[in-house]
Amino acid sequence: MAPRSAPTGRQRRLATELRRMREHAGVSIQEAASMLGADRTMISNIEAGRTTVSDERVRQLASHYKCPDQALVDALADMANSRRARNWWSEYRGKLPEGHLDISELEHYATAIRTAQTVHVPGLLQTEDHARSLFELTVPKPSRLNVELRVAHRMERQTVLQGPNPTTYIGIVHETALRLEFGGRDVARRQLKQLEEASDWPNVTLRVIPFSAGGFPGADQSVLYVAGPVRVLDTVQLDTALGAEFVDAPTPLANYRSLLDRMEQYALPAKESQELIRSIRSEL
């Protein structure tokens, strides 16, 4: 197992799940090491994401821990098997914050995506000009090169919604996000047109919470819920002042699923949402 200095989000999640599996089995680090005929340092390094772990080793550990969830074991083995993959976001390593790359990785392997936004149009549905106008407002103001890198990265993220096997996507957007004219009127008009068209994509459901809904749960949050191959491997990404924050503990995940369900109750149906988007665009 080779050491690594900067594990990806997916690698860190694999390490976390192996630790949780061991703890649920009531096995100590020393006992796990003895099962493998190794020292405890190896188990500690695996569970901290400091060393790579093969899919065979994942299955060996799961067997020792007597994990009854075969679907979870298979999913974790697949995660380990993809450790050598070099994907498009690798080109941005060292150029953008690691959180940006972790979001790309999450979306790439997602089986479904749900999001809720109150002020911004969801990133996977933004036009290039809209995204650029947002990044130009970052404080402190980034360089032109940094802005263009972020725009290019965001546009490449959107490939998960297209192609032969597009990811199922449900977006909840508050009317506020539709009426804020980031980049000016022409940019806003093209952005709304993009949302109209995306609403017709078979894998995309876009629903708007109108002003008339009044107060609603989650009004102060921006939530990206990424479904994994099994529910245990779902992840929530939150935007914070310090960058992307990732949540993967079972109870918070359940709470965010409930929050998104409740937010949908305040949103218009998909067709009425599309009509509202079209109406706002016609006003510009």
ZIQUIGI-V78719 format. One line per field, one symbol per residue. burial: 1 if it has 24 or more other C-alpha atoms within 12 Angstrom, else 0. A space follows every 10 residues. Layout:
burial->???
This chain:
burial->0000001111 1111111111 1100001010 0110000000 0111111111 1111101111 1101101000 0111111111 0010000010 0100010111 1111111111 1111111111 1111111111 1111110000 0000001111 1111111101 1000001111 1111111111 1100001111 1111110110 0011111111 0000011110 1111111110 1111111110 0000011100 0010011011 0011011101 0011111101 1000
